[in-house]
Amino acid sequence: MQKIALEGLSMYEAIRLNMSESTVRTAISYYGKKYSFDRVLKWIDILADNLSARFSLKKGDTVTLCMPNSPAALLTFYAANKLGVAVNLVHPYIPPEKLVESVKKTDSKFVLVYDLYKGDDSVFSVPVLVSDSSYFMSAAAKLYYRFTQKRTMKGGLPFEQFLKKCGNPHMSVAKFSDDEVAVLLASGGTTGEPKIILHNNFVFNNLCAKAEEFLSEPIENYTALYNVLPIFHGFGLCINMHMCMMMRRTNIMCIRFNAKASAKQIIREKANILTGVPTMFLKLLGEKTFTEGDLSHLKDVYVGGDSVPEQLVKDFNAALEKGGSKAKMYIGYGLTETVTVCLVNTLAHHAEGSVGYPLSNTFLRVYKDKRQLPAGEVGEIYIDTDQFMLGYLEDGYSPFVEIDGKKWLKTGDYGWLDENGFLFFKQRIKNMIKVSGVPVYPSEIEAAALSVEGVKKACAIGVDDGVRGQVVKLFIEGADGEDAEKLKSRVLAACREKLIAYAVPKQIEIRSRLPVNLIGKIDRRALEEECKR
């Protein structure tokens, strides 16, 4: 891989360089249609010219993308970056009133949505571009899509008209300084209102350049990545989309995860890398197409974004081995404030039960009551890394502190380090439960529940109690056909065996489905609000 000075490079400039000097020709594979890097880069340039001319975009402006994974999202992202325009990325299922709020807050010049977005352009004070999700599909896939899906977005300008060369002057490539914003991302998590996080170009280019630190084989052995994580998610944007473009690997795009269709696509297109959240991998294990298919092409599987059950890792690794793959499922850890993953288990560095080993130029410490703790003791995780955000859009709170002349991020997460530098995650501090004044970690309760056969998902929350302050209520999503009372008894027995008395649930509720938030994590906040009513 080429050694390139990344400082001062925009993401557009980085994808033009082809860092890995790859000869892979296909940039995007999208429902039966393949598009070359030459075609994609040409489209980006045409789009930059046309968007600039139509909307008078200039360096320092912002645009908003409310899109699933699609060629339209990728093309617009890089066209804006070429122009020096920052991109505000929001979830494609965000309610219209929240989208309007985000567009206003970021002073966006236009918003790009897709045809299945449930909204109306009349509520926006800026132009709305609407992408036809089937435009880039093969003829058969396009026919099926248009037969089964009905456009729900009302009004708007057709996005695809801007991909046609209109004789506009070729726009020069804007230069960003390292303190200028290129990307705006909403913070993750399941509690509280998300903050809008500001990032420059360098952190994305830099993290992608670390690819060989976490891949199990030399990068030349990889050709394609299956991309289901949306681009509003730091991992989906950086590792899935931008890394594929920088390293010239095929981005197999999926606009909406469907276990059956995804299993077929992964196998048919011989994806080398899978990334996702636990719910996605649980669903894949329920598909015979996947569990009985040829998986020999898979080289790496990465999971994160939520508590990862040990049983899921074991079951998925068993499925990989059965399918002829040498890959393993690896757990990682990161925050949107650090773009995404900044430590991860890899073939070279892994420890069972940990959430990973730091990538280069990332350092960890654990503190409690302003005292740095030794290995093995639990406290708040602090990170020093070269992947830091510029800050939050809103003025006020900063999670950074200076210690020993270095800038450290207070993560708000509890965990501990072992003697080899692996991080073991305990809990978000804000999710910690105090029973009779004793700290109780929901993640440990959930792990105990998930060790019980018949439990698919688990979420532990604290509910008010007049005597103890709080007690634990455990929500369980059981497998189909499980007897609820028998499952409760088995879960309670496991909790009594594995947990301290304060952590044993006082209430257990079995549900057919647990609520999830926009990114597929269990929606802890919704369950907490429900219990307060």
C-alpha positions in Angstrom: 0.0 0.0 0.0 1.3 3.5 -0.9 2.6 5.6 2.0 0.9 9.0 1.4 1.0 12.1 3.6 -2.7 12.4 4.5 -2.6 15.9 6.2 -4.3 18.4 4.0 -6.0 15.8 1.7 -9.7 16.0 1.3 -11.6 12.7 1.0 -12.2 13.4 -2.6 -8.5 13.8 -3.2 -7.8 10.6 -1.3 -10.1 8.4 -3.4 -8.5 9.8 -6.5 -5.1 8.5 -5.4 -6.0 4.8 -5.1 -3.9 4.2 -2.0 -3.6 0.5 -2.4 -2.8 0.7 -6.1 -5.6 -1.9 -6.6 -6.6 -3.1 -10.1 -10.2 -4.0 -9.0 -12.4 -2.3 -11.5 -15.8 -2.4 -9.9 -16.5 0.3 -7.4 -20.2 -0.4 -6.7 -22.3 -3.5 -7.0 -25.9 -2.6 -6.5 -28.7 -5.1 -7.1 -27.5 -6.8 -10.2 -25.7 -3.7 -11.7 -21.9 -3.0 -11.4 -20.3 0.4 -11.8 -16.6 0.9 -12.4 -14.4 3.3 -10.5 -13.9 5.3 -13.7 -17.7 5.7 -14.1 -18.2 6.6 -10.5 -15.4 9.2 -10.4 -16.8 10.8 -13.6 -20.3 11.0 -12.1 -18.9 12.6 -9.0 -17.2 15.3 -11.1 -20.4 15.9 -13.2 -22.5 16.1 -10.1 -20.2 18.6 -8.4 -20.4 20.8 -11.4 -24.2 20.6 -11.6 -24.9 21.0 -7.9 -22.6 24.0 -7.7 -24.2 25.7 -10.7 -27.8 25.0 -9.6 -27.5 25.8 -5.9 -24.6 28.2 -5.9 -22.7 26.0 -3.5 -19.4 27.4 -2.2 -16.7 26.3 0.2 -17.9 26.3 3.8 -21.5 25.5 2.9 -23.4 22.4 4.3 -25.8 20.0 2.7 -27.9 17.3 4.3 -28.2 13.6 3.2 -31.1 11.6 4.5 -30.3 8.4 2.6 -29.8 4.6 2.9 -26.8 3.0 1.3 -27.1 3.8 -2.4 -25.0 5.1 -5.3 -26.8 8.5 -5.0 -25.6 8.9 -1.4 -22.0 8.1 -2.3 -21.9 10.3 -5.3 -23.4 13.3 -3.5 -21.1 12.9 -0.5 -17.9 13.0 -2.6 -19.3 15.7 -5.0 -19.9 17.9 -1.9 -16.4 17.1 -0.6 -14.8 18.1 -3.8 -16.5 21.5 -3.6 -15.4 22.1 0.0 -19.0 21.6 1.2 -19.6 19.8 4.6 -22.1 16.9 4.6 -24.6 16.5 7.4 -25.6 12.8 7.5 -28.9 11.7 9.1 -30.8 8.5 9.4 -33.1 7.7 6.5 -36.0 6.9 8.9 -35.8 10.1 10.8 -39.2 11.8 11.2 -39.8 14.8 9.0 -40.0 17.3 11.8 -36.6 16.1 13.1 -35.1 16.3 9.6 -36.4 19.8 9.2 -34.8 20.7 12.5 -31.4 19.2 11.5 -31.5 21.0 8.1 -32.1 24.3 9.9 -29.6 23.7 12.7 -26.8 23.0 10.2 -27.9 25.8 7.8 -28.0 23.3 4.9 -28.4 24.5 1.3 -30.4 21.5 0.2 -31.5 18.1 1.4 -31.2 14.8 -0.5 -33.8 12.1 0.4 -34.9 8.9 -1.2 -38.2 8.0 -2.9 -39.4 5.9 0.1 -38.9 8.6 2.7 -42.2 9.5 4.3 -42.2 13.2 3.9 -43.3 16.3 1.9 -41.0 18.8 0.4 -43.4 21.6 1.4 -42.3 21.5 5.0 -38.7 22.4 4.1 -37.3 25.9 3.6 -34.6 24.7 1.2 -34.7 22.7 -2.0 -35.3 18.9 -1.7 -33.7 16.4 -4.1 -35.3 13.0 -4.3 -33.4 10.0 -5.5 -35.1 7.1 -7.3 -33.6 4.1 -5.4 -34.2 1.8 -8.4 -32.3 4.1 -10.9 -29.0 2.3 -10.4 -30.4 -1.3 -10.3 -30.4 -3.9 -13.0 -33.5 -4.1 -15.2 -34.9 -7.1 -13.3 -34.3 -5.6 -9.9 -35.7 -2.3 -11.0 -38.9 -4.0 -12.2 -39.3 -5.9 -8.9 -38.6 -2.8 -6.9 -41.2 -0.7 -8.7 -43.7 -3.4 -8.5 -43.3 -4.0 -4.7 -42.4 -0.5 -3.5 -44.5 2.7 -3.7 -43.0 6.1 -3.6 -43.9 7.9 -0.3 -41.9 11.1 -0.7 -44.1 13.9 -1.9 -42.7 16.6 -4.3 -39.0 17.4 -4.7 -36.6 17.6 -7.6 -35.4 14.4 -9.3 -31.8 13.8 -8.2 -30.8 11.8 -11.2 -31.1 14.8 -13.6 -27.9 16.2 -12.0 -25.9 13.2 -13.3 -26.2 14.4 -16.9 -23.4 16.5 -18.3 -24.8 20.0 -18.8 -21.8 21.9 -20.1 -21.0 23.5 -16.8 -17.4 24.6 -16.2 -15.2 22.0 -14.5 -15.0 22.9 -10.8 -11.6 23.0 -9.2 -10.9 20.8 -6.1 -11.4 22.7 -2.9 -8.7 22.6 -0.2 -9.7 22.0 3.4 -7.6 22.9 6.4 -7.5 20.4 9.2 -9.7 22.6 11.4 -12.5 22.9 8.8 -15.6 20.7 9.0 -16.1 18.0 6.3 -18.7 15.7 8.0 -21.5 16.2 10.6 -22.7 13.0 12.3 -25.2 12.6 15.1 -23.9 10.9 18.2 -25.0 7.3 18.8 -26.3 5.8 22.0 -29.7 5.0 23.3 -30.3 7.7 25.9 -30.7 11.5 25.6 -30.8 13.7 22.6 -28.0 13.1 20.1 -25.3 15.7 19.7 -24.1 16.8 16.2 -20.4 15.9 16.0 -18.0 17.7 13.6 -15.2 15.9 11.9 -12.5 17.0 9.4 -11.2 15.0 6.4 -8.0 13.7 8.0 -9.7 11.5 10.6 -11.5 9.5 7.9 -8.5 9.2 5.6 -6.3 8.3 8.5 -8.5 5.5 9.9 -8.9 4.0 6.4 -5.1 4.0 6.0 -4.9 1.8 9.1 -6.8 -1.0 7.3 -3.9 -3.5 7.4 -3.8 -3.2 11.2 -7.2 -4.9 11.6 -7.5 -7.0 8.4 -6.5 -10.7 8.8 -4.7 -10.9 5.5 -2.7 -8.6 3.2 -5.1 -6.1 1.6 -4.4 -7.4 -1.9 -6.3 -10.5 -0.9 -9.5 -8.6 -0.6 -11.9 -7.6 -3.4 -15.3 -6.8 -1.9 -17.1 -5.7 1.3 -20.8 -6.2 2.0 -22.1 -2.9 3.1 -25.4 -2.9 5.1 -24.5 -0.2 7.7 -26.0 3.1 6.6 -23.6 6.0 5.9 -25.0 8.1 8.7 -23.2 5.6 11.0 -19.4 6.3 11.4 -18.4 2.7 10.6 -20.7 2.6 7.6 -19.4 5.9 6.3 -15.7 5.4 7.0 -14.8 1.7 6.9 -17.5 0.5 4.6 -17.8 3.3 2.0 -14.7 5.5 2.2 -12.2 2.6 2.7 -13.6 0.8 -0.3 -13.2 3.9 -2.4 -9.6 4.7 -1.1 -8.4 1.1 -1.4 -10.3 0.5 -4.6 -12.4 -2.5 -3.4 -16.0 -3.3 -4.4 -18.7 -1.8 -2.2 -21.6 -4.3 -2.3 -24.5 -2.0 -1.4 -27.6 -2.9 0.5 -30.3 -0.3 1.0 -32.3 -2.3 3.5 -31.2 -5.4 5.4 -33.2 -8.5 4.7 -31.7 -11.7 6.1 -32.8 -13.9 3.2 -31.8 -11.5 0.4 -28.6 -10.5 2.2 -27.5 -14.1 2.7 -27.9 -14.7 -1.1 -26.1 -11.5 -2.0 -23.2 -12.1 0.3 -22.6 -15.6 -1.1 -23.4 -14.8 -4.8 -21.0 -11.8 -4.8 -18.3 -13.5 -2.7 -17.9 -10.7 -0.1 -14.7 -10.9 1.9 -15.8 -8.6 4.8 -19.0 -8.4 6.8 -19.7 -5.6 9.3 -22.8 -5.1 11.4 -24.7 -5.0 14.7 -25.6 -8.1 16.7 -29.2 -8.2 15.5 -28.1 -8.5 11.8 -25.8 -11.5 12.5 -28.5 -13.2 14.6 -30.9 -13.0 11.7 -28.3 -14.4 9.3 -27.8 -17.4 11.5 -31.5 -18.1 11.0 -31.1 -18.4 7.3 -30.2 -21.8 5.8 -28.9 -20.0 2.7 -26.2 -18.6 4.9 -25.6 -21.4 7.4 -25.5 -24.1 4.7 -23.8 -22.0 2.0 -20.2 -21.7 0.8 -18.6 -19.0 3.0 -15.0 -19.8 2.0 -14.7 -16.3 0.5 -15.3 -14.5 3.9 -12.0 -13.3 5.6 -13.2 -11.0 8.4 -16.4 -10.3 10.3 -16.7 -7.3 12.6 -19.5 -6.7 15.1 -20.1 -3.7 17.4 -22.6 -1.0 18.2 -24.3 -2.9 21.0 -23.6 -5.5 23.7 -22.4 -8.6 21.8 -23.6 -12.0 23.4 -20.8 -14.5 23.8 -23.1 -17.2 22.3 -23.5 -15.1 19.1 -19.8 -15.1 18.6 -19.5 -18.8 19.2 -22.5 -19.7 16.9 -21.3 -17.4 14.1 -17.8 -18.7 14.2 -19.2 -22.2 14.0 -21.3 -21.2 11.0 -18.2 -19.7 9.3 -16.1 -22.8 9.9 -18.9 -25.0 8.6 -19.1 -22.9 5.5 -15.4 -23.3 4.8 -14.3 -19.9 6.0 -11.2 -19.2 8.2 -12.7 -15.9 9.3 -13.7 -15.2 12.9 -16.1 -12.7 14.3 -14.2 -9.8 16.0 -15.6 -7.3 18.4 -14.6 -3.6 18.3 -15.2 -0.5 20.3 -15.4 3.2 19.3 -17.5 6.3 19.6 -18.8 8.8 17.0 -16.4 11.3 18.7 -13.6 9.1 17.3 -15.3 8.6 14.0 -15.9 5.0 14.8 -13.8 2.0 15.9 -10.5 2.9 17.6 -9.8 -0.5 19.1 -10.7 -3.9 17.9 -9.9 -7.6 18.2 -8.0 -8.9 15.3 -6.2 -12.1 14.2 -3.0 -10.6 15.5 -4.4 -9.2 18.8 -7.4 -10.7 20.4 -8.6 -11.6 23.9 -11.8 -13.4 24.7 -14.4 -11.2 26.3 -12.6 -7.9 25.4 -13.8 -5.2 23.0 -10.4 -4.9 21.5 -6.8 -3.8 21.3 -6.0 -0.1 20.4 -5.2 0.8 16.9 -2.0 2.8 16.3 -1.8 6.2 18.0 -4.6 5.3 20.3 -4.0 5.1 24.1 -6.3 4.1 26.9 -6.5 4.9 30.6 -9.0 4.2 33.3 -9.9 6.7 36.0 -12.0 6.9 39.1 -12.3 10.0 41.3 -9.5 11.6 39.3 -7.1 8.7 40.1 -5.6 6.6 37.3 -6.4 2.9 38.0 -4.1 0.0 37.5 -5.0 -3.0 35.3 -8.0 -4.9 36.4 -9.8 -2.1 38.2 -13.1 -0.7 36.9 -13.5 3.0 36.1 -14.3 5.5 33.4 -12.5 4.9 30.1 -10.3 7.8 28.8 -9.0 7.8 25.2 -6.1 9.7 23.5 -6.1 9.2 19.8 -5.5 10.8 16.4 -9.1 10.2 15.5 -10.7 12.9 17.6 -13.6 15.0 16.4 -13.3 18.8 16.0 -16.1 19.3 18.6 -19.9 19.5 18.8 -22.0 21.8 16.7 -23.6 23.2 19.8 -21.5 25.3 22.1 -21.0 24.3 25.7 -20.1 20.9 27.0 -16.7 19.4 26.1 -15.8 15.8 26.9 -12.0 16.6 26.7 -9.6 17.0 29.6 -5.9 17.7 29.5 -3.7 15.3 31.5 0.1 15.1 31.4 0.1 17.5 28.5 -2.2 15.3 26.3 -5.8 15.7 25.3 -8.0 12.9 26.6 -11.6 12.1 25.8 -13.8 11.1 28.8 -15.9 8.4 27.1 -18.7 8.1 29.7 -18.1 4.3 29.6 -17.1 2.1 32.4 -14.5 -0.7 31.8 -11.1 -2.0 32.7 -7.8 -2.8 31.1 -5.9 -6.0 31.4 -2.1 -6.1 31.6 -1.7 -6.5 27.9 -3.8 -3.4 27.0 -7.1 -5.1 26.0 -10.2 -3.2 27.0 -13.1 -4.9 28.7 -16.3 -3.0 28.6 -18.7 -2.8 31.5 -21.4 -0.2 31.0 -22.3 3.2 29.9 -22.1 5.3 33.1 -25.6 6.8 32.4 -27.1 3.3 32.2 -25.6 2.1 35.5 -28.2 1.1 38.1 -27.7 1.7 41.8 -29.5 -0.8 44.0 -29.3 0.2 47.7 -26.3 2.4 46.7 -24.4 -0.5 45.1 -23.4 -0.1 41.4 -25.0 -2.7 39.2 -24.0 -3.1 35.5 -26.9 -3.9 33.1 -24.4 -5.5 30.6 -23.5 -8.2 33.2 -27.2 -8.9 33.8 -27.9 -9.1 30.1 -24.9 -11.4 29.5 -26.2 -13.8 32.2 -29.6 -13.8 30.6 -28.2 -14.3 27.1 -26.3 -17.4 28.3 -29.7 -19.1 28.7 -31.0 -21.2 25.8 -34.1 -19.6 24.3 -33.1 -16.0 25.0 -32.6 -14.0 21.8 -32.2 -10.5 23.3 -32.1 -9.0 26.8 -32.2 -5.5 28.3 -31.9 -4.6 32.0 -33.0 -1.2 33.3 -33.4 0.3 36.8 -36.9 1.1 38.0 -37.7 3.2 41.1 -38.1 1.4 44.4 -39.2 3.0 47.7 -36.8 0.9 49.8 -33.7 0.3 47.6 -33.8 3.4 45.4 -33.8 1.2 42.3 -34.3 -2.4 41.5 -33.5 -4.3 38.3 -36.2 -5.0 35.7 -35.1 -7.4 32.9 -36.8 -7.5 29.5 -36.4 -10.6 27.5 -37.1 -11.4 23.8 -37.6 -15.1 23.7 -37.2 -17.5 20.8 -40.4 -18.5 19.0 -42.3 -21.2 20.9 -40.6 -20.7 24.2 -42.8 -21.1 27.3 -42.6 -17.7 29.0 -42.8 -18.9 32.6 -40.2 -21.7 32.1 -37.9 -19.2 30.4 -38.3 -16.8 33.3 -37.3 -19.5 35.7 -34.2 -20.5 33.8 -33.1 -16.9 33.4 -33.7 -16.2 37.1 -31.7 -19.3 38.0 -28.8 -18.2 35.8 -28.8 -14.7 37.2 -28.7 -16.0 40.8 -25.8 -18.2 39.9 -23.7 -15.6 38.0 -24.6 -12.3 39.7 -24.3 -10.5 43.0 -27.6 -10.4 44.9 -28.1 -6.7 44.1 -28.0 -7.4 40.4 -30.6 -10.2 40.4 -33.7 -8.9 38.6 -36.8 -8.3 40.8 -38.9 -8.2 37.7 -38.6 -10.2 34.4 -40.9 -9.5 31.5 -40.9 -11.7 28.3 -41.8 -10.1 25.0 -42.1 -11.3 21.5 -40.1 -8.3 20.3 -38.0 -5.7 22.1 -38.0 -2.2 20.6 -34.9 -1.1 18.7 -33.7 2.4 17.8 -32.8 3.7 14.3 -29.5 1.9 14.2 -30.8 -1.5 15.3 -29.7 -1.3 19.0 -32.2 -2.2 21.7 -34.0 1.0 22.6 -33.2 1.2 26.4 -34.6 4.7 26.6 -38.0 3.6 25.2 -38.2 0.8 27.8 -37.2 3.3 30.6 -39.9 5.8 29.5 -42.5 3.1 29.3 -41.8 2.0 32.9 -42.1 5.6 34.2 -45.6 6.0 32.8 
